[in-house]
Amino acid sequence: MTPFKLNSIDHVAIRVKDMQKSIDWYTRTLGMKAHKFKEWGEYPIFMMRDKLAVAIFPSNPNIKNSERLSNNIKIDHFAFNVSLEDFNKAQEYFVSLGETFVFQDHHYTHSIYLKDPDKHTVELTTLVVDEDKFYN
């Protein structure tokens, strides 16, 4: 057991060939709304419906699909939502385990990133702005 709780999957980040085609598909097919946050620049585009999100990033067409660590079309990472209290507990816990992680301030959220044994990127993220303003 860990000293912190995971609330839910927060988002899945994907790399796509055609940003607009993907935005249109997620809007039309799943009823998601595109959100572009100025503090994050051109991307990711967050496709959101309620508190569910897909973060869309452009692929790198100059990298071959066979390259294992490419920025090509793939799932980039997955994120678990945690409360701010549990976010802090998780960092303390990871330090106690000697687990390496990276902290990032994303203006609206704070995140820590870890690598699983197969080098998949796992994110724990917590909202640091008003929930109603972010999700609406």
N, C-alpha and C positions, 0 to 999 in steps of 0.2 A: 504494500500500500504506500502511496505517496502522501506528503503533507499538504497537497493542493488538489483541487477538483478541476476537471475539464468540463466545461458547460456543453459544448457542441462543436461540430466542425464549423469553423468561421468562414473559410473560403477555400476554393481550389484555384490555383493559378495555372493558366495554360498558355502555351506559345502557339500562335496561329499564323497561317499564310497571309490571310487577308483580313485586316482588322474590321473594316466596315461590313464585310460579308458576315463575319462572326457576330458583330453587334446586331445586325439586322436579324440574324437567325435566332439569337437568344431573346430578342425583343418579340419577334413574331411567334416563335415556337413555344417559349416558356413564360412569356409575359413579363420578362425582366426589363428593367429600365436602366439605361446607360448613365453612369455617373463618372464625370471627369473632375478630379480634384486639382485645382491650380497648383497647390503646393507639391504635387507629385509629378508635374510636368505633363508631357504628351501621353504617357502611359504609366501604370496600367489604366485601362478603362474598367471600372467595376460595374458589372451587370448584376443588379440587385432586385430582389423581390422579397419583401419583408426583411428578414435578417439573413437571408441566403445570398451568397455572392459567388460569382465567378470572376476572377481577375484576368483580364485579357492583355497579353503582351505580344508584340510582333516577334515572329521567328527570325532567325538569321539565315537567309537563303544561301549564304556562302559556306555554310558548314554542312557536311554530309550527314545524312541520317544515321549512318553506321557509327559515328563517333559518339561514344557512350556519354560523355559529359558536354554535349553540344547544347546550344541555345536554339535548336531546331524545334519542329512541331512536337510537343510533348506536354505532359503534366510537369510543371516547373516545381511546385511544392504544394503541401497541404498545411492548413493552419487550424489549430484548435483555439476556440474562444475561452478565455478565463477571466475571472473578476480581477480587479486591480490587486486586491489582497492576495489572491492565489498566484497572480503574476509574480509578486514579490516573494512569496513562499517558494515558488518553483525555482527562481534564480538562486535562492539560498540553498535549496535542496541540490540543484545541479552542481553548485560549488562544493558542497559536502561530498558529492560523489566523484568529484574531479572531472565532471563532464564539461567539455568545451562548448561554449555557446557565444553568440554574437548578439548584442543589443542594438536595436535601431529605433530611432524616434521618427515615426511617419506622420507627424503633426496631429493627425486624428487618432492614431493608435500608437502604442508602444509594442514592440515585438522582440522576441528572442528567437534565434534560429539555431538549430542543432542538426547534426547529421546522424542518421541511423546507421547500423552496421553496413548496409549496402550503399551508403552515401546519399540516401534520399534526404532532402531537406524537409525538416519538420519545424513548423513555426508555432509558437504560443503567442497570442495577441490579445491585447486588452484595449478597449475604447477609452480614450482620455478626454473626450468632448461629450456634450449632451447627446444622449442616445437618440432622442426624438429628432434632433436637427440632422444627425448623421444618416439615419435610416429613412428620412422622408424627403 
